[in-house]
Amino acid sequence: MKHPAPTPPPGSPPEHFPAPWASDWGENPYGLWQSLTYRAVRQAFRWLPPGRFLMGSPANEHARENDELQHEVMLTRGFWLAETACTQALWQAVMGQNPSSFKGERRPVEQGSWNDVQDFIERPNAGAELVDIKALLGHESIATTQIYTNVGQERMEKVVARL
């Protein structure tokens, strides 16, 4: 049975869409998206508008841990969130090598320390101006050894303008 496409969440649209750094963009039933292409590797981002949502697990969820209390979260500003975990192709494009054990360009990087991620976000482009990957990709963290990123519109525009 086919399910109807979800309705995009309400909220403020980004100030600039598409952003100057976007190599392609659009809107579909899931909302606004745009992509950044870095050394021929495409990373898609989804717009997360300001709003409220419940974070955590309901008390009756199977295998729920004690630290998963459900609570309301309010986002006061929208932001761009990477559609997938950092792919091995993107890591390879930035770092010049691939630390993953389970190889595949579209697979997530599953090997990496906090220091590796710091190097990834600080790595300059060879032979070009320093590209601030942290400003491009925003806040970083490793959760279960996969890399997740979000993007602030202003940060990305400022960095891409320097390219």
Secondary structure, DSSP 8 states (H G I E B T S, - for coil): ----------S---SSSS-TT-SEEEEETTEEEEEEEETTEEEEEEEE-SEEEEESB-TT-TT--TT-B-EEEEESS-EEEESSS-BHHHHHHHHSS---SS--TTSB-----HHHHHHHHH---TTS----HHHHH-SEEEETTEEEEEE-HHHHHHHHHH-
